[in-house]
Amino acid sequence: MGLRNIIGRRLGLGLVRRRKPFSTATCDGDGNGNAKSINLYSAINQALHIALETDNRAFVFGEDVSFGGVFRCTTGLADRFGKARVFNTPLCEQGIVGFGIGLAAMIVNEAAKFRYRSGNQFNCGGLTIRAPYGAVGHGGHYHSQSPEAFFCHVPGIKVVIPRSPRQAKGLLLSCIRDPNPVVFFEPKWLYRLAVEEVPEHDYMLPLSEAEVIRQGSDITLVGWGAQLSVMEQACNEAEKDGISCELIDLKTLLPWDKETVEASVRKTGRVLISHEAPVTGGFGAEISASIVERCFLRLEAPVARVCGLDTPFPLVFEPFYMPTKNKILDAIKATVNY
């Protein structure tokens, strides 16, 4: 079939059909070449330009993509690659995803199981579904949700969430070039807020490899996406009280890097997990269970979780819902002093 798709709800969908091997360029985002200070949506835009440029069977299709999309992630694609490769679709996510899979209907029932049911003879061509997620300050109960745990329950797909522009570009290109279906969540909060130096060249970052972005000895903190910056603020505050925090960005939630997290928890003896999604059934529960199974005798305190509430995402009461710096800091101190 040879289909590859980049699909984003109200952001744009992309279908890539392979006629030649993809570039094997890989790096950590710090390799040789020019770099510019850009925000996250611009990094996504660069990745989509590269995906279309490096594979002549690439297409981007979806809601409002021809003029750039609501968040401007597809800006300039139609002008550069033409309306035959970048085009709008009706406002119907089910139809868009079905077209991307190959006239199939569902991510869970078709895309995730296509390789399995064919005995690895066929797949859906490395479907990559781009979607915004998380709080944006005014999104309310529909547009600020964090549904990553729903998809982490489905064997056969990968779930990836970047924390920054450099990570977004490298991880998205890796997702597009991965033969497996991927759900790529983009933190809406960071589209314009997060800015950093991003290499202009083609590079990829490895999937399913967590990153220790802060070394510490007293407690391990695990998170992903926009929550990493909030957790880092809490780590800085804890350091003022003499608490050394190790901070891990999971990056890929399915399949996630258990070994890196386990090694850190065995060192610190304590762990705190934070995400915006509701606490009940959130992916933090899976991490917590795995840590208890693997590191029970090394734990000095119960696993802590600082997450969203078990309610629809509120609008005016968003500050009460969100896992904030102060909530995380209180949990750090309680866990260390247990």
C-alpha positions in Angstrom: 0.0 0.0 0.0 2.8 2.4 0.8 0.7 5.0 2.5 1.9 7.5 5.0 -0.3 10.1 6.6 0.0 13.2 8.7 -3.4 14.0 10.1 -4.3 16.8 12.5 -7.7 17.7 13.8 -8.4 21.3 12.5 -4.7 21.4 11.7 -4.4 19.4 8.6 -3.9 15.9 7.4 -1.0 14.6 5.4 -0.8 11.5 3.3 2.6 10.3 2.2 3.0 7.6 -0.4 6.5 6.2 -0.8 8.2 5.9 -4.2 11.8 6.1 -2.8 13.4 5.5 0.5 13.2 8.3 3.0 16.2 10.2 4.1 18.1 8.4 6.9 19.2 11.7 8.4 19.3 11.4 12.2 20.7 13.7 14.9 19.8 15.1 18.3 18.9 18.5 16.9 22.4 19.8 17.7 24.3 18.7 14.6 26.0 20.8 12.0 24.0 23.2 10.0 22.1 26.5 10.4 19.6 27.0 13.2 17.0 29.6 13.9 15.1 30.5 17.0 11.5 29.6 16.2 8.4 28.5 18.1 6.7 25.1 18.1 4.2 25.6 15.3 7.0 26.9 13.0 9.0 23.7 13.8 6.0 21.6 12.9 5.7 23.6 9.7 9.3 23.0 8.8 8.9 19.2 9.4 5.8 19.1 7.1 7.8 21.0 4.4 10.6 18.5 4.7 8.2 15.5 4.6 6.6 16.8 1.3 9.9 17.8 -0.2 11.7 14.5 0.5 8.9 12.2 -0.7 7.1 13.0 -3.9 4.2 10.8 -2.9 3.4 13.1 0.1 0.0 14.8 0.5 -1.4 17.1 3.2 -5.2 17.1 3.4 -7.7 18.1 6.0 -9.7 21.0 7.5 -8.5 24.4 6.5 -5.0 23.2 5.6 -4.8 25.1 2.3 -4.6 28.5 4.0 -2.5 27.3 6.9 -4.9 25.8 9.4 -6.3 27.3 12.6 -2.9 27.2 14.2 -1.0 28.1 11.0 0.9 24.8 11.0 0.4 24.2 7.3 1.2 27.8 6.2 2.9 28.0 2.8 2.4 24.3 1.9 -0.2 24.8 -0.7 1.7 27.7 -2.4 4.9 25.6 -2.6 3.6 22.2 -3.4 0.3 23.0 -5.2 -3.3 22.2 -4.5 -3.0 18.7 -5.9 -0.9 17.8 -2.9 -2.3 20.1 -0.2 -6.0 20.4 -0.1 -9.0 21.0 2.2 -11.6 18.4 3.1 -15.1 18.6 4.6 -15.3 19.0 8.4 -15.5 15.3 9.1 -12.7 13.8 11.1 -14.0 10.2 10.7 -13.9 10.6 6.9 -10.5 12.2 6.9 -9.0 9.4 9.0 -10.7 6.8 7.0 -9.3 8.3 3.8 -5.9 8.4 5.3 -6.0 4.7 6.3 -7.2 3.7 2.9 -11.0 4.1 3.1 -11.1 2.3 6.4 -13.1 3.7 9.3 -11.3 3.8 12.6 -7.9 4.3 14.2 -8.5 1.6 16.8 -10.4 -1.0 14.7 -8.4 -0.6 11.5 -5.2 1.2 11.6 -3.9 -0.4 14.9 -4.8 -3.9 13.8 -4.1 -3.9 10.1 -0.6 -5.2 10.4 -1.6 -7.9 12.9 -4.6 -9.2 11.1 -2.6 -9.6 7.9 0.2 -11.5 9.5 2.6 -8.6 8.8 2.0 -8.8 5.1 0.3 -5.4 5.0 0.1 -2.2 7.0 -1.6 1.1 6.8 1.6 2.7 5.5 2.8 4.4 8.7 -0.3 6.5 9.5 0.7 9.5 11.5 -2.2 11.4 13.0 -1.4 15.0 14.2 -3.7 16.5 16.7 -3.6 19.4 19.1 -4.2 18.6 22.8 -4.1 20.1 26.2 -4.9 23.4 27.9 -4.8 26.6 25.9 -6.2 29.1 28.4 -9.7 29.3 26.9 -10.5 26.0 25.3 -13.0 24.7 27.8 -14.5 21.2 27.9 -13.9 20.4 24.2 -10.7 22.0 23.1 -8.5 21.6 26.2 -8.8 17.9 26.7 -5.8 15.5 27.0 -6.9 12.1 25.5 -3.5 10.4 25.3 -4.4 7.6 27.7 -7.3 6.5 25.4 -4.8 5.8 22.6 -2.2 4.3 24.9 -4.7 1.5 25.6 -4.6 0.4 21.9 -1.9 -2.2 20.9 -0.5 -1.5 17.5 -0.1 2.3 17.5 2.5 4.6 18.9 1.7 7.8 20.9 4.2 10.7 20.8 4.1 14.1 22.5 6.9 16.7 22.1 7.8 19.3 24.8 9.5 21.9 22.6 10.1 23.2 19.0 13.3 21.2 18.5 11.7 18.1 19.8 8.6 18.6 17.7 10.4 18.8 14.4 12.7 15.8 15.0 10.0 13.6 16.5 7.4 14.4 13.9 9.8 13.5 11.1 10.6 10.2 12.9 6.8 9.5 13.2 6.2 10.2 9.5 9.0 7.8 8.6 8.0 5.1 11.0 6.2 2.1 9.4 3.7 2.0 12.3 0.6 4.1 12.9 1.4 7.0 15.3 -0.8 9.5 17.1 1.3 12.7 17.4 -0.1 15.1 20.0 0.9 18.8 19.7 0.6 20.9 22.9 -1.6 23.9 21.9 -0.2 26.0 24.8 3.2 25.8 23.2 2.5 26.6 19.6 3.6 30.2 19.9 4.8 30.3 23.5 7.7 27.9 23.2 10.7 29.3 21.3 14.2 27.7 20.9 17.0 27.2 18.4 15.9 24.6 15.8 18.2 23.3 13.1 16.9 24.1 9.6 18.2 20.8 8.2 16.4 17.4 8.1 16.9 15.5 11.3 15.1 12.8 13.3 14.9 12.0 17.0 14.5 8.4 18.2 11.1 7.2 19.3 10.5 5.3 22.6 13.5 6.8 24.2 12.9 9.0 27.3 15.3 11.8 28.1 16.6 12.8 31.5 16.6 16.6 31.1 17.6 17.3 34.7 19.8 15.2 36.9 18.9 14.7 40.6 19.2 12.4 43.6 16.1 12.8 45.9 13.1 12.3 43.7 12.2 11.4 40.0 9.7 13.4 38.1 8.1 12.0 35.0 6.0 14.0 32.5 5.5 14.9 28.8 4.4 17.8 26.6 3.7 21.2 28.0 3.7 19.9 31.5 7.5 19.6 31.4 8.0 23.3 31.7 5.7 23.4 34.8 7.5 20.5 36.4 10.9 22.2 35.7 9.7 25.3 37.5 8.7 23.1 40.5 12.1 21.5 40.4 13.8 24.9 40.6 11.7 25.9 43.6 12.4 22.6 45.3 16.1 23.1 44.8 15.9 26.2 46.9 14.8 24.0 49.8 17.7 21.6 49.2 15.7 18.9 47.3 17.5 17.5 44.2 15.0 16.5 41.5 15.6 14.3 38.5 13.2 15.3 35.6 12.4 12.9 32.7 10.6 13.7 29.5 8.9 10.5 28.4 8.3 11.8 24.8 6.9 8.5 23.6 4.1 7.2 25.7 3.5 4.0 23.7 5.7 2.1 23.8 7.3 4.0 26.7 10.9 3.8 27.9 10.5 1.8 31.2 14.2 1.2 31.6 15.2 4.9 31.8 12.4 5.6 34.3 13.2 2.5 36.3 16.9 3.3 36.5 16.1 6.8 37.8 13.6 5.6 40.4 16.1 2.9 41.7 18.6 5.8 42.2 16.2 8.3 43.9 13.7 5.9 45.6 10.8 8.3 45.0 8.8 9.2 41.9 6.1 11.8 41.0 4.1 11.8 37.7 2.3 14.8 36.4 -0.1 15.2 33.4 -3.1 17.4 32.5 -5.4 14.5 31.8 -7.8 13.4 34.6 -6.1 11.4 37.3 -8.4 8.3 37.1 -7.3 6.1 34.2 -4.6 8.6 33.2 -1.3 7.3 31.8 0.3 8.2 35.1 -1.5 5.2 36.6 0.2 2.9 34.1 3.6 4.3 35.0 2.8 4.0 38.7 1.8 0.4 38.4 5.0 -0.4 36.4 7.2 1.3 38.9 5.6 -0.6 41.8 6.1 -3.9 40.0 9.7 -3.2 39.1 11.0 -1.0 41.9 8.9 -1.9 45.0 11.8 -2.7 47.3 13.6 0.5 46.3 10.8 2.9 47.0 11.0 5.2 50.0 7.5 6.6 49.5 4.3 5.9 47.6 4.2 7.0 44.0 2.8 10.5 43.7 0.6 11.8 41.0 -0.3 15.4 40.3 -2.9 15.5 37.5 -6.1 17.0 36.2 -9.3 16.5 38.0 -12.0 13.9 37.3 -14.3 16.4 35.7 -14.9 17.8 32.2 -12.2 20.5 31.5 -13.6 23.7 32.9 -13.3 27.2 31.4 -13.4 29.9 34.1 -12.2 27.4 36.7 -9.2 26.1 34.6 -6.7 27.4 37.3 -8.3 25.0 39.8 -8.1 22.1 37.4 -4.5 22.4 36.1 -1.6 20.6 37.8 0.4 23.8 38.7 3.9 24.5 39.9 2.7 24.9 43.4 0.7 21.7 43.4 3.7 19.8 42.1 6.1 21.5 44.6 3.8 20.5 47.5 3.7 16.9 46.3 7.5 16.9 45.9 8.0 18.0 49.5 5.4 15.6 50.8 7.0 12.6 49.0 10.5 13.5 50.1 9.4 14.0 53.7 7.2 10.8 53.8 
